[in-house]
Amino acid sequence: MIKTQFCRLLGIDYPIVQAGMAWLANAELAAAVSGAGGLGVVSPNAGMSLRGDAVKNLRAQIRRVRSLTDKPFGVSLFLTNTEVERLIEVVIEEGVRVVLTGGASPAASMKRFEEHDIRVVHLVGSVRHARGAEACGVDALIAEGLEGGGIRGYEEISTLVLAPQLRAAVEIPVVAAGGIVDARGLVAALALGADGVCMGTRFVATRECVAHQRYKEAIVRAIDTSTVLVRSNHSVFRMLKTEALRQWLKGAESGESLPWEEFASPKRLRAAYLEGDLAEGVAYAGASAGLIGEVMGAGELVGRIAQEADALIARLR
Ligand SMILES: Cc1cc2nc3c(=O)[nH]c(=O)nc-3n(C[C@H](O)[C@H](O)[C@H](O)COP(=O)(O)O)c2cc1C
């Protein structure tokens, strides 16, 4: 498999990143991805109870990954999180080498990351944000295309057009995220000028992910129209059409639904993700869900994508 600049930057074998995913990016998943040569990532509240302590949980997740693999891995930090300062302290104390940052400008935290030789991979949804992040000194960018699951850039730019524009706008490596599940996606991303791919939805439907089996099965059953974009005042989200979301969308047309922020609460997200309650719960998922046909091992998935990408590139020559 081609070793890109991004692989060399982080010391990984394959340019495949497992996305940070609140509640879901657990140590076993991250270790399987990193162990297979990609970049596994843990999220502070992975697998946690609703009233759990994310700071403690993050420390435990980091130590658990280390007990399972000695390969590089990352920690996902949403910079608007009220606990972000304490989470950064844990990252530093535990000697983590890579963070995936998003949600706000990384400027205020860059000095501390630099002092501790931590590589910063920042999530952006537009050229303007990419230029701003590069000027702050981040090491690489993730292009958050509209197809992807979860919070998207409010400019609503698809991966296909965002990745090459970021490539042209900045010098640092750019990783494409959104709509990618397999070797075809990886080769397409490389062809667009990206240095690798970041996948979220595909990694939810793996054996190691802490997600409930019913949510994994809903992803496997999903078709092209199973996800929808929801626009709130400040953000755009791509969600799985669960029963609760369908009802909310119906009510929203006539102004009868709860405000989005109140409706899409941590409790409802956790209920779908970790308890498999797809009636009352809500869940992020990418349009890529329609391309996912089975739950499989995360390490096996990374290996398969790398191997098939090689074969595909050879065929295209
Ligand atoms: C279930 C789920 C939860 C996510 N949670 C987060 C998160 O907590 N922080 C974050 O930066 N991105 C999050 N994302 C977005 C991913 O970082 C990534 O952009 C996206 O998954 C890529 O598109 P894909 O789902 O088509 O692979 C989430 C995505 C999914 C599917």
The ligand as an SDF file (V2000), in Angstrom:
LIG
                    3D

 31 33  0  0  0  0  0  0  0  0999 V2000
  -21.8730    7.5980   14.8570 C   0  0  0  0  0  0  0  0  0  0  0  0
  -20.9420    8.7180   14.5600 C   0  0  0  0  0  0  0  0  0  0  0  0
  -20.4950    9.5400   15.5880 C   0  0  0  0  0  0  0  0  0  0  0  0
  -19.6010   10.5790   15.3110 C   0  0  0  0  0  0  0  0  0  0  0  0
  -19.1470   11.3230   16.3430 N   0  0  0  0  0  0  0  0  0  0  0  0
  -18.1600   12.2350   16.1070 C   0  0  0  0  0  0  0  0  0  0  0  0
  -17.5350   12.9120   17.1890 C   0  0  0  0  0  0  0  0  0  0  0  0
  -17.8620   12.7040   18.3540 O   0  0  0  0  0  0  0  0  0  0  0  0
  -16.5580   13.8000   16.9120 N   0  0  0  0  0  0  0  0  0  0  0  0
  -16.1570   14.0320   15.6290 C   0  0  0  0  0  0  0  0  0  0  0  0
  -15.2410   14.8360   15.4200 O   0  0  0  0  0  0  0  0  0  0  0  0
  -16.7460   13.4200   14.5720 N   0  0  0  0  0  0  0  0  0  0  0  0
  -17.7160   12.5220   14.7890 C   0  0  0  0  0  0  0  0  0  0  0  0
  -18.2850   11.8550   13.7270 N   0  0  0  0  0  0  0  0  0  0  0  0
  -17.8880   12.2020   12.3390 C   0  0  0  0  0  0  0  0  0  0  0  0
  -16.6120   11.5040   11.9220 C   0  0  0  0  0  0  0  0  0  0  0  0
  -15.5250   12.2230   12.4570 O   0  0  0  0  0  0  0  0  0  0  0  0
  -16.4130   11.4600   10.3940 C   0  0  0  0  0  0  0  0  0  0  0  0
  -16.3910   12.7700    9.8840 O   0  0  0  0  0  0  0  0  0  0  0  0
  -17.4820   10.7270    9.6360 C   0  0  0  0  0  0  0  0  0  0  0  0
  -17.8490    9.5590   10.2870 O   0  0  0  0  0  0  0  0  0  0  0  0
  -17.0030   10.3970    8.2300 C   0  0  0  0  0  0  0  0  0  0  0  0
  -18.0330    9.9570    7.4210 O   0  0  0  0  0  0  0  0  0  0  0  0
  -18.5520    8.4360    7.3510 P   0  0  0  0  0  0  0  0  0  0  0  0
  -19.4340    8.2820    8.5310 O   0  0  0  0  0  0  0  0  0  0  0  0
  -19.2570    8.3670    6.0480 O   0  0  0  0  0  0  0  0  0  0  0  0
  -17.3440    7.5410    7.4100 O   0  0  0  0  0  0  0  0  0  0  0  0
  -19.1860   10.8170   13.9790 C   0  0  0  0  0  0  0  0  0  0  0  0
  -19.6540    9.9860   12.9620 C   0  0  0  0  0  0  0  0  0  0  0  0
  -20.5140    8.9470   13.2350 C   0  0  0  0  0  0  0  0  0  0  0  0
  -20.9760    8.0700   12.1140 C   0  0  0  0  0  0  0  0  0  0  0  0
  1  2  1  0
  2  3  1  0
  2 30  2  0
  3  4  2  0
  4  5  1  0
  4 28  1  0
  5  6  2  0
  6  7  1  0
  6 13  1  0
  7  8  2  0
  7  9  1  0
  9 10  1  0
 10 11  2  0
 10 12  1  0
 12 13  2  0
 13 14  1  0
 14 15  1  0
 14 28  1  0
 15 16  1  0
 16 17  1  0
 16 18  1  0
 18 19  1  0
 18 20  1  0
 20 21  1  0
 20 22  1  0
 22 23  1  0
 23 24  1  0
 24 25  2  0
 24 26  1  0
 24 27  1  0
 28 29  2  0
 29 30  1  0
 30 31  1  0
M  END
$$$$
